[in-house]
Amino acid sequence: MQASMYDTLEEVRTDIAARLTEAARDRRVPMHTPVVVTADADARVMVLRDFDPARWTLRFHTDARAPKVAAIGADARLTVVAYDQPGKVQLRLHGSGRIEREGAAVDAAWAASTNFARRCYLGEAPGASADQPISGLPEHLEGVEPDDEQIRRARENFAILLVEVEEIDWFSLAHTGHRRALLTPIGGEWIAP
Ligand SMILES: Cc1cc2nc3c(=O)[nH]c(=O)nc-3n(C[C@H](O)[C@H](O)[C@H](O)COP(=O)(O)O)c2cc1C
């Protein structure tokens, strides 16, 4: 019998950390854009910006005025779902979310962004209604990278979402037999796929 790639829970833990670390760094991998599910049963694609394997914490960026921010304020429970199609691994991360608008982590994330990326936070609030198709951006900034003076106002709308992961449901698809494990920061168990 051929040995599976995943024979121990430690291998699963290492696999999860490797996938999420790569996903935060490489925009070409599918796990770069997981689905973030809030407790109000809404869900949306977000860009994974960072994974801290020591703290099991994910970082996302968002507009502080977005509806998801209020949803997280009302109920912090979050699920993040990511599927690596070539690797045939699904991750379902369960935890709680925290929005930060001030502080060292927010300042660092803002400092690391380009003015093109920051431009997203300069326009109309996400979800604001419009009588025609709109980008929400001021017309003079469509397709243009704002300068430092023009971007200053955007900072107050910028927030980070930190997800403290409490449990990960790891699922590996294989025609020789799927594998599935539930991991917590300190333990874990195999379960039936
Ligand atoms: C590929 C892709 C990446 C996205 N990345 C983000 C992101 O990093 N942060 C974000 O707030 N919205 C992102 N969005 C937009 C969200 O999916 C969503 O439409 C928007 O944030 C409003 O969500 P809400 O109404 O739940 O707050 C992205 C959308 C796509 C298609």
The ligand as an SDF file (V2000), in Angstrom:
LIG
                    3D

 31 33  0  0  0  0  0  0  0  0999 V2000
  -11.1150   38.9490   -6.1280 C   0  0  0  0  0  0  0  0  0  0  0  0
  -11.7780   39.8550   -5.1310 C   0  0  0  0  0  0  0  0  0  0  0  0
  -11.0470   40.3090   -4.0660 C   0  0  0  0  0  0  0  0  0  0  0  0
  -11.6410   41.1330   -3.1020 C   0  0  0  0  0  0  0  0  0  0  0  0
  -10.8910   41.5460   -2.0310 N   0  0  0  0  0  0  0  0  0  0  0  0
  -11.4750   42.2860   -1.0620 C   0  0  0  0  0  0  0  0  0  0  0  0
  -10.7280   42.6480    0.0990 C   0  0  0  0  0  0  0  0  0  0  0  0
   -9.5510   42.3140    0.2510 O   0  0  0  0  0  0  0  0  0  0  0  0
  -11.3610   43.3790    1.0390 N   0  0  0  0  0  0  0  0  0  0  0  0
  -12.6720   43.7540    0.9210 C   0  0  0  0  0  0  0  0  0  0  0  0
  -13.1750   44.4040    1.8360 O   0  0  0  0  0  0  0  0  0  0  0  0
  -13.3950   43.4350   -0.1630 N   0  0  0  0  0  0  0  0  0  0  0  0
  -12.8360   42.6980   -1.1580 C   0  0  0  0  0  0  0  0  0  0  0  0
  -13.5600   42.3500   -2.2740 N   0  0  0  0  0  0  0  0  0  0  0  0
  -14.9690   42.8220   -2.3800 C   0  0  0  0  0  0  0  0  0  0  0  0
  -15.8600   41.9720   -1.4820 C   0  0  0  0  0  0  0  0  0  0  0  0
  -15.9970   40.6750   -2.0610 O   0  0  0  0  0  0  0  0  0  0  0  0
  -17.2510   42.6010   -1.2540 C   0  0  0  0  0  0  0  0  0  0  0  0
  -17.9290   42.6740   -2.4660 O   0  0  0  0  0  0  0  0  0  0  0  0
  -17.1650   43.9780   -0.6230 C   0  0  0  0  0  0  0  0  0  0  0  0
  -16.1030   44.0590    0.3080 O   0  0  0  0  0  0  0  0  0  0  0  0
  -18.4470   44.3150    0.1300 C   0  0  0  0  0  0  0  0  0  0  0  0
  -18.6640   43.3340    1.1120 O   0  0  0  0  0  0  0  0  0  0  0  0
  -19.7030   43.5260    2.3280 P   0  0  0  0  0  0  0  0  0  0  0  0
  -20.9340   44.1330    1.7410 O   0  0  0  0  0  0  0  0  0  0  0  0
  -19.9160   42.1510    2.8290 O   0  0  0  0  0  0  0  0  0  0  0  0
  -19.0380   44.4060    3.3420 O   0  0  0  0  0  0  0  0  0  0  0  0
  -12.9870   41.5260   -3.2460 C   0  0  0  0  0  0  0  0  0  0  0  0
  -13.7180   41.0570   -4.3300 C   0  0  0  0  0  0  0  0  0  0  0  0
  -13.1290   40.2470   -5.2690 C   0  0  0  0  0  0  0  0  0  0  0  0
  -13.9540   39.7710   -6.4390 C   0  0  0  0  0  0  0  0  0  0  0  0
  1  2  1  0
  2  3  1  0
  2 30  2  0
  3  4  2  0
  4  5  1  0
  4 28  1  0
  5  6  2  0
  6  7  1  0
  6 13  1  0
  7  8  2  0
  7  9  1  0
  9 10  1  0
 10 11  2  0
 10 12  1  0
 12 13  2  0
 13 14  1  0
 14 15  1  0
 14 28  1  0
 15 16  1  0
 16 17  1  0
 16 18  1  0
 18 19  1  0
 18 20  1  0
 20 21  1  0
 20 22  1  0
 22 23  1  0
 23 24  1  0
 24 25  2  0
 24 26  1  0
 24 27  1  0
 28 29  2  0
 29 30  1  0
 30 31  1  0
M  END
$$$$
